[in-house]
Structures are given as structure tokens and as C-alpha cells.
Amino acid sequence: MPASMYPSPPAAVVTAVAAAAALPAVAVLVAELVQWRASSQGWDQRSHRDQRRDRSRRRGRRTDEPVPGPQVVLVLGCPSRPGGRVHPVQRWRTEIAVRSLHPQHGRLLFSGGRTGAPDDPSEACVMAAYARDVLGVPEQRIALEVEARSTWQNVAHCLDQLEAAASITIASAPTHAARARRYLATQRPDLARRLTPAEDYRVGERCGWKVATVAYALARTIGRALPLVPAAPGQRHSD
């Protein structure tokens, strides 16, 4: 039968199929842009650039070295898999933390309580074990906070350990880390002035989880804008 005898699909169907095929690529592109922007929010970019410029002038060359002095990298918790197995998001956050760690005088501070079965290890312990056993971070450069159950608490429960840091880096997905930096600025503006950027954004890295975390952030924003369930006193920054 000649090809001309087959009916052509309606233009609307062709458009819908093309749009559906393009949707995943659009979602990835949007997530990349949102995460890239979030990675530069919540810390004093001008101050950080000035510090790098000053060091460059003293040494006569360009440099991207971290702020000198004791550094603490606060690694935000995430629920583990059943049985205390490391979750892919925990791996991602820990890898961000390790590559953001100063080679000489930085340490990792993992924060996250127990969210699984009563005998499961805490989120902090699971991520710390991954950093130590898989990524090769020495035990003496790892500290734990094992009570926090939310992002707000990740920050609040670690304030004492952040006091002695000359620079503070928060490690997580860029959108999540940006929220934690806002929380630190609310809880302790003086410590927020010590914030330095994490190496949390890389093009094409963990694309699926980038999309998922952007979708979660959007859903969270919409949920908070809808007066469906009144927030209990003191719960405004609970997650």
C-alpha cells in the first residue's frame, strides 16, 4: 500500500509526543540551573573573593585555596537505607564534604540522628563510616552529632562545635545546603560570616538526584505557602 494512503497523525499528537520526549531533558536542565544558582547563595561571595585576591597578591599568583585556619565541614544528615546501609544521597553528600575538606586543617562534622529501626546506626555514623572506610578520611578528622532530626537541628545541635572554626562549610545538595546556610544566619549571624563555599556543584553529577531535590524544594515551598495544617509553635524551621 502506498505510504500516502496511511493517515498522518494529528499535529496535536505529534506535538504532545515531542513535548513528552523533551520533558526529562528540560527537567535536568532546570535542575542544573537551580542547583548551580543555589551553590552560590548564603555565603559572602565578595568577602571570599577579597580573601582569595589578597592571598594571590601576597603570593604573586592566582589561587583558589580555602580560607586559612581551622575548617569545619558540616555534613547534613539524610535517612539511611534499612539496616543502616548507606543511601545514594548520603554518598553524594559525603563525597561533596570530602572534596570540600581542607587538606591540612579541616575536619568533617557529620550530623544526623537515628531514623530507622532502634538498633540501626545514626545517619551521622553511616556517613562517617563511608567517609572513613571508602573515601579514606582518617578517623581523627571526623566528628559526630547524633541527635538531630531535621536540617534546623543539624545546624542548631552543631553550633558549639562550629565556634572554634575559622571557616565553616556546609555539605549537601546545593539547594539543601543553601537552606542550611540561611538557618545558620538566623541562629548565629556571627558564625554565618565564616561561611565558605562547598564544592557542591558539578555539571552532570547525580542528575537524577538533582532533579529530585529541586522537586522536593519546590513541593516544600508550595506546602508551606498553603495553610493546610497550622504549624505548631516553634516548628517553623523544623525541617
SERO-4910 file (N, C-alpha, C, O; in steps of 0.05 Angstrom, whole numbers):
BEGIN
 pado doro    nc1    nc2    nc3   cac1   cac2   cac3    cc1    cc2    cc3    oc1    oc2    oc3
  Met    A     17    -24      0      0      0      0     18     25      0     36     26     16
  Pro    A     13     44    -17     29     68    -18     29     83      9      9     83     23
  Ala    A     51     95     15     54    108     40     34    131     43     24    137     65
  Ser    A     26    143     20      8    165     21    -20    157     31    -36    174     38
  Met    A    -26    130     30    -52    121     39    -54    118     69    -77    116     79
  Tyr    A    -31    119     83    -33    117    112    -39    145    123    -26    165    115
  Pro    A    -58    148    141    -65    174    152    -43    185    169    -31    170    185
  Ser    A    -37    210    166    -17    223    183    -28    228    211    -52    235    214
  Pro    A    -12    225    232    -22    230    259    -29    260    262    -16    276    250
  Pro    A    -49    266    278    -56    294    282    -32    310    293    -16    299    308
  Ala    A    -31    335    285     -9    352    294     -7    354    324     14    355    336
  Ala    A    -31    354    337    -31    356    367    -18    332    380     -5    334    400
  Val    A    -22    308    367    -10    284    378     21    285    375     36    278    393
  Val    A     29    294    351     58    296    347     71    316    366     92    310    377
  Thr    A     58    338    371     68    358    390     69    347    418     89    351    432
  Ala    A     48    332    426     47    321    453     70    301    457     83    300    478
  Val    A     74    284    437     95    263    439    122    277    440    139    268    456
  Ala    A    127    297    424    152    311    424    157    325    451    179    325    462
  Ala    A    136    337    462    138    350    488    144    330    510    161    335    528
  Ala    A    131    307    509    136    286    529    165    276    528    177    271    548
  Ala    A    175    273    503    202    264    499    223    284    510    244    276    520
  Ala    A    216    310    507    235    331    515    233    337    545    251    349    556
  Leu    A    212    328    558    208    335    586    231    327    605    239    344    621
  Pro    A    241    302    603    264    295    621    288    313    617    301    321    636
  Ala    A    294    320    592    317    337    587    313    365    598    331    377    609
  Val    A    288    375    596    282    401    607    284    401    637    295    419    649
  Ala    A    274    379    650    276    377    679    305    377    688    311    390    708
  Val    A    322    362    674    350    362    681    363    389    678    378    398    696
  Leu    A    357    403    656    368    429    652    359    449    673    376    464    684
  Val    A    334    449    680    324    467    701    337    460    727    345    478    742
  Ala    A    339    434    734    352    427    759    381    435    760    390    445    781
  Glu    A    395    432    738    423    441    737    425    471    743    442    480    758
  Leu    A    408    487    731    408    516    734    402    524    763    414    541    775
  Val    A    381    511    774    373    517    802    395    509    821    401    524    840
  Gln    A    407    486    818    428    477    836    453    494    833    466    501    853
  Trp    A    459    502    809    482    520    804    479    546    819    497    556    832
  Arg    A    455    557    816    449    583    830    450    580    860    461    597    874
  Ala    A    438    558    870    438    554    899    465    550    911    470    558    934
  Ser    A    484    539    895    511    535    906    525    561    912    545    561    927
  Ser    A    516    583    901    529    609    906    514    626    926    520    650    929
  Gln    A    493    615    938    476    631    956    482    625    985    488    602    992
  Gly    A    480    646   1002    482    641   1031    509    645   1043    512    640   1067
  Trp    A    529    654   1028    555    660   1039    565    685   1026    556    693   1004
  Asp    A    583    699   1039    592    725   1030    611    722   1007    635    719   1011
  Gln    A    601    722    982    618    718    959    639    740    957    662    734    950
  Arg    A    631    765    962    651    787    959    673    784    979    697    787    972
  Ser    A    667    776   1004    688    773   1024    706    750   1016    731    752   1019
  His    A    695    728   1006    711    705    998    729    712    975    753    705    974
  Arg    A    719    727    955    735    736    933    757    754    942    780    753    932
  Asp    A    751    772    961    772    790    971    794    775    985    817    782    982
  Gln    A    787    754   1001    807    739   1014    825    724    994    849    723    998
  Arg    A    813    713    974    829    699    953    847    719    939    870    713    932
  Arg    A    836    743    933    852    763    919    876    772    936    898    776    926
  Asp    A    871    776    962    893    784    980    915    763    980    939    770    979
  Arg    A    907    738    982    927    717    983    942    715    956    966    710    955
  Ser    A    927    720    934    940    719    908    961    741    905    983    737    895
  Arg    A    955    765    915    973    787    914    998    782    930   1020    788    922
  Arg    A    995    770    954   1018    764    971   1036    744    959   1060    744    962
  Arg    A   1024    725    944   1039    703    933   1047    708    904   1062    693    892
  Gly    A   1035    729    892   1041    736    865   1029    717    844   1039    715    822
  Arg    A   1007    704    852    995    686    832    965    682    840    957    689    863
  Arg    A    950    671    822    922    666    827    920    640    844    937    622    842
  Thr    A    899    639    861    895    615    878    866    612    885    852    632    887
  Asp    A    858    588    888    830    582    897    831    567    924    813    552    930
  Glu    A    852    570    939    855    555    964    834    564    984    826    587    984
  Pro    A    825    546   1002    806    554   1022    817    575   1042    841    579   1043
  Val    A    799    587   1057    807    606   1077    825    592   1097    818    571   1107
  Pro    A    848    604   1104    867    591   1123    855    590   1151    839    607   1158
  Gly    A    864    570   1166    854    567   1194    837    542   1196    831    530   1176
  Pro    A    830    535   1221    814    511   1225    788    512   1209    773    531   1211
  Gln    A    782    491   1194    758    489   1179    740    467   1189    750    445   1196
  Val    A    714    471   1190    695    450   1197    676    448   1173    664    468   1165
  Val    A    673    424   1163    654    418   1142    630    404   1155    632    381   1163
  Leu    A    608    418   1157    584    406   1169    569    391   1147    560    402   1127
  Val    A    566    365   1151    553    347   1132    525    341   1142    521    329   1163
  Leu    A    505    350   1126    477    347   1135    467    319   1131    473    305   1111
  Gly    A    452    310   1151    443    282   1151    421    276   1130    408    294   1119
  Cys    A    417    250   1126    397    240   1107    390    212   1116    409    197   1123
  Pro    A    365    204   1116    358    176   1124    373    155   1109    377    156   1085
  Ser    A    383    136   1124    397    113   1113    378     93   1101    354     94   1106
  Arg    A    388     74   1087    372     51   1078    367     32   1102    382     33   1121
  Pro    A    347     15   1099    341     -4   1121    366    -20   1129    382    -28   1112
  Gly    A    369    -24   1155    393    -38   1165    417    -21   1168    439    -31   1173
  Gly    A    414      6   1165    437     24   1168    455     24   1143    478     31   1146
  Arg    A    445     15   1120    461     16   1096    462     44   1084    442     59   1087
  Val    A    484     51   1072    488     78   1063    469     83   1039    467     67   1021
  His    A    456    106   1039    438    114   1017    454    130    996    473    143   1003
  Pro    A    446    128    970    460    144    950    462    173    956    482    186    950
  Val    A    441    185    968    443    213    975    463    218    997    477    238    997
  Gln    A    466    199   1015    487    201   1036    515    200   1023    533    215   1031
  Arg    A    518    183   1003    543    181    989    549    208    976    572    219    978
  Trp    A    530    219    962    533    245    948    542    267    968    561    281    963
  Arg    A    527    269    990    534    290   1010    562    286   1022    577    305   1026
  Thr    A    569    261   1027    595    255   1038    617    261   1018    638    272   1025
  Glu    A    613    254    993    633    260    972    637    290    969    659    299    966
  Ile    A    615    305    970    617    334    969    634    344    993    651    361    990
  Ala    A    628    333   1016    643    342   1040    673    336   1038    689    353   1045
  Val    A    680    312   1028    708    304   1027    723    322   1007    746    330   1012
  Arg    A    711    327    984    726    344    965    726    373    973    741    389    962
  Ser    A    709    381    993    709    408   1003    728    412   1027    732    434   1037
  Leu    A    739    390   1036    755    389   1061    783    400   1056    796    393   1036
  His    A    792    418   1073    819    429   1071    839    406   1075    836    390   1093
  Pro    A    860    404   1059    878    381   1060    894    379   1086    903    357   1093
  Gln    A    898    401   1100    914    400   1125    898    404   1150    900    388   1169
  His    A    882    425   1152    870    431   1177    839    433   1176    827    450   1189
  Gly    A    827    415   1161    798    414   1161    789    388   1175    804    369   1177
  Arg    A    764    388   1184    752    363   1195    723    362   1187    710    383   1182
  Leu    A    712    338   1186    685    333   1178    668    330   1203    675    316   1222
  Leu    A    645    344   1204    626    342   1226    600    331   1214    585    346   1201
  Phe    A    595    305   1219    570    292   1209    548    296   1229    551    291   1253
  Ser    A    525    305   1219    502    309   1237    478    293   1227    471    294   1203
  Gly    A    465    279   1245    441    264   1238    436    242   1258    454    226   1264
  Gly    A    412    241   1268    405    221   1288    395    195   1276    398    191   1252
  Arg    A    385    178   1292    375    151   1284    346    155   1273    329    165   1288
  Thr    A    341    147   1249    314    150   1237    302    123   1229    280    122   1220
  Gly    A    317    101   1231    307     75   1224    299     59   1248    287     69   1267
  Ala    A    306     33   1248    300     15   1270    316     23   1294    337     36   1292
  Pro    A    307     16   1318    321     24   1343    350     15   1344    367     28   1356
  Asp    A    357     -7   1331    384    -17   1332    401     -8   1307    424    -17   1305
  Asp    A    389      8   1290    404     18   1267    423     41   1276    416     55   1295
  Pro    A    445     44   1262    463     66   1269    451     93   1261    433     94   1244
  Ser    A    461    114   1272    451    141   1265    460    148   1236    478    136   1225
  Glu    A    446    168   1225    454    177   1198    483    186   1198    498    181   1180
  Ala    A    491    201   1220    518    211   1221    538    188   1221    559    190   1208
  Cys    A    532    167   1236    551    144   1237    553    130   1210    575    122   1202
  Val    A    531    128   1195    532    114   1169    549    130   1150    565    119   1135
  Met    A    545    157   1149    560    173   1131    590    175   1139    607    175   1122
  Ala    A    595    176   1165    622    177   1174    637    151   1166    661    152   1159
  Ala    A    623    128   1169    636    103   1161    642    102   1131    663     92   1123
  Tyr    A    625    114   1115    630    115   1086    655    133   1081    672    126   1064
  Ala    A    656    156   1095    679    174   1091    705    160   1099    726    163   1086
  Arg    A    704    145   1121    728    133   1132    736    108   1116    759    105   1108
  Asp    A    717     90   1112    724     64   1101    725     64   1070    740     47   1059
  Val    A    711     81   1057    710     81   1028    727    105   1016    741    101    997
  Leu    A    724    128   1028    737    152   1017    764    157   1031    778    175   1022
  Gly    A    771    143   1051    797    144   1063    803    168   1082    826    176   1085
  Val    A    782    179   1094    786    202   1112    795    190   1139    782    172   1150
  Pro    A    817    200   1151    826    190   1176    806    194   1199    791    214   1199
  Glu    A    805    175   1217    785    176   1239    788    202   1255    768    213   1264
  Gln    A    813    212   1259    817    236   1276    806    261   1263    805    282   1276
  Arg    A    799    260   1238    788    284   1224    757    282   1222    745    297   1206
  Ile    A    745    265   1237    716    261   1236    704    265   1263    714    255   1283
  Ala    A    682    281   1264    667    285   1289    638    279   1283    629    281   1260
  Leu    A    623    273   1304    595    265   1301    576    281   1318    583    289   1340
  Glu    A    552    285   1308    529    296   1323    506    277   1317    498    276   1293
  Val    A    496    263   1336    477    241   1331    449    244   1342    435    225   1347
  Glu    A    441    269   1346    414    274   1357    396    288   1337    371    286   1340
  Ala    A    406    303   1318    390    320   1300    371    303   1284    377    281   1274
  Arg    A    346    314   1281    326    300   1265    315    318   1242    296    310   1229
  Ser    A    328    340   1238    319    359   1217    342    376   1209    363    377   1223
  Thr    A    339    391   1187    360    409   1179    365    431   1199    388    439   1205
  Trp    A    343    442   1210    345    463   1230    362    452   1254    379    467   1264
  Gln    A    357    428   1262    372    416   1284    400    409   1276    418    410   1293
  Asn    A    405    401   1251    432    396   1242    449    420   1248    472    417   1257
  Val    A    439    444   1243    453    468   1249    454    474   1279    475    479   1290
  Ala    A    431    474   1291    429    482   1319    446    465   1338    459    475   1356
  His    A    446    438   1333    460    420   1351    490    421   1347    505    410   1363
  Cys    A    499    434   1325    528    435   1319    541    462   1325    565    465   1320
  Leu    A    525    481   1335    536    508   1340    561    508   1358    580    522   1352
  Asp    A    560    492   1379    583    491   1397    608    482   1382    630    492   1387
  Gln    A    606    462   1365    629    452   1350    638    470   1328    660    468   1318
  Leu    A    620    489   1319    628    508   1298    642    532   1310    654    548   1295
  Glu    A    640    536   1336    651    560   1349    680    564   1343    689    586   1337
  Ala    A    696    542   1344    725    545   1341    734    545   1312    758    547   1307
  Ala    A    716    544   1293    724    543   1265    730    571   1254    715    589   1259
  Ala    A    752    573   1239    757    598   1225    740    599   1200    733    621   1191
  Ser    A    734    576   1188    716    575   1165    697    552   1168    704    531   1178
  Ile    A    673    556   1158    651    536   1161    641    530   1133    634    549   1118
  Thr    A    640    505   1126    629    496   1100    606    477   1105    609    459   1122
  Ile    A    584    480   1091    562    462   1095    559    445   1070    557    455   1047
  Ala    A    559    419   1074    559    400   1051    532    386   1049    523    372   1068
  Ser    A    520    389   1026    496    374   1018    490    381    989    507    394    976
  Ala    A    467    373    979    459    383    953    457    413    954    450    424    975
  Pro    A    464    427    933    465    456    934    440    470    945    442    488    962
  Thr    A    416    461    937    392    473    947    388    468    977    379    486    991
  His    A    396    445    986    393    438   1014    414    453   1031    408    464   1052
  Ala    A    439    454   1021    460    469   1035    454    499   1037    459    511   1058
  Ala    A    442    510   1016    434    538   1017    414    543   1039    415    564   1052
  Arg    A    395    525   1042    375    528   1064    389    527   1091    382    542   1109
  Ala    A    407    508   1094    422    506   1120    438    531   1126    440    539   1149
  Arg    A    450    543   1105    464    568   1109    446    590   1119    453    607   1135
  Arg    A    421    591   1108    402    611   1118    395    605   1147    392    624   1162
  Tyr    A    393    580   1154    387    574   1182    410    583   1200    405    593   1222
  Leu    A    434    578   1192    457    587   1208    457    618   1211    463    628   1232
  Ala    A    450    632   1189    449    661   1190    427    670   1210    430    691   1222
  Thr    A    406    655   1212    384    662   1231    393    656   1260    388    672   1278
  Gln    A    405    632   1264    412    624   1291    436    638   1302    436    646   1325
  Arg    A    457    641   1285    482    653   1294    493    670   1271    511    660   1256
  Pro    A    485    695   1268    495    711   1246    526    714   1247    538    717   1227
  Asp    A    537    714   1271    566    717   1273    581    693   1261    601    697   1248
  Leu    A    570    669   1265    582    646   1253    577    645   1222    594    635   1207
  Ala    A    554    655   1214    548    655   1185    568    671   1170    572    666   1146
  Arg    A    581    691   1182    601    707   1169    626    691   1162    643    700   1147
  Arg    A    629    667   1175    652    650   1169    647    629   1147    664    613   1141
  Leu    A    623    630   1136    616    610   1115    633    613   1091    639    635   1081
  Thr    A    642    591   1080    656    589   1055    643    569   1037    629    551   1047
  Pro    A    646    570   1011    631    553    993    642    524    994    665    519    997
  Ala    A    623    506    990    630    478    986    633    472    956    622    487    940
  Glu    A    647    451    950    648    442    922    624    424    917    627    399    913
  Asp    A    601    436    918    576    420    917    563    419    890    544    404    886
  Tyr    A    573    435    871    560    434    844    581    426    823    602    438    820
  Arg    A    574    405    809    589    396    785    569    390    763    549    375    768
  Val    A    574    400    740    556    396    717    553    366    711    572    351    708
  Gly    A    528    357    710    522    330    702    525    310    725    519    286    721
  Glu    A    533    318    748    536    299    771    509    294    784    493    312    790
  Arg    A    502    268    788    478    260    801    453    274    791    438    286    806
  Cys    A    449    273    765    428    288    752    400    281    764    383    298    769
  Gly    A    396    255    768    370    246    778    365    257    806    343    266    812
  Trp    A    385    257    823    381    268    850    380    298    850    367    309    867
  Lys    A    393    311    831    389    340    829    360    347    823    348    365    835
  Val    A    348    332    804    320    337    797    303    331    821    285    347    827
  Ala    A    308    309    835    292    302    858    293    323    881    273    329    893
  Thr    A    317    333    886    320    353    908    308    379    900    297    393    918
  Val    A    309    387    875    295    411    866    265    408    868    251    426    877
  Ala    A    255    384    860    226    379    862    217    379    892    196    390    898
  Tyr    A    234    368    909    227    369    938    226    397    948    208    405    963
  Ala    A    246    413    940    247    441    949    222    457    940    211    473    955
  Leu    A    214    451    915    190    465    904    165    456    919    149    472    927
  Ala    A    163    430    924    140    419    938    139    430    967    118    436    977
  Arg    A    162    432    979    164    443   1006    155    472   1007    141    480   1025
  Thr    A    164    488    987    156    516    986    126    519    982    113    535    996
  Ile    A    115    503    964     86    504    959     71    495    984     51    508    992
  Gly    A     80    474    997     67    464   1021     67    484   1043     47    486   1058
  Arg    A     88    499   1046     89    519   1067     72    543   1061     63    558   1079
  Ala    A     67    547   1035     51    570   1027     21    565   1030      5    583   1032
  Leu    A     14    539   1031    -14    531   1034    -21    528   1063     -8    512   1077
  Pro    A    -41    542   1074    -48    540   1102    -66    515   1108    -88    517   1117
  Leu    A    -54    492   1101    -70    467   1105    -69    457   1133    -90    451   1145
  Val    A    -46    456   1145    -43    447   1173    -27    468   1188     -4    474   1181
  Pro    A    -39    481   1208    -25    502   1223      0    490   1236      0    469   1248
  Ala    A     22    505   1233     47    496   1245     46    500   1275     36    520   1285
  Ala    A     56    480   1289     57    482   1318     78    503   1326     97    508   1312
  Pro    A     74    515   1350     94    535   1358    122    524   1358    127    502   1368
  Gly    A    141    539   1347    169    531   1347    176    512   1324    199    503   1323
  Gln    A    157    505   1306    163    486   1285    167    500   1258    169    486   1238
  Arg    A    169    526   1257    171    539   1232    196    531   1216    196    529   1192
  His    A    218    526   1231    243    518   1217    251    489   1224    274    483   1227
  Ser    A    231    472   1227    237    446   1239    250    427   1219    262    407   1228
  Asp    A    248    432   1193    259    411   1175    284    420   1160    295    405   1144
***
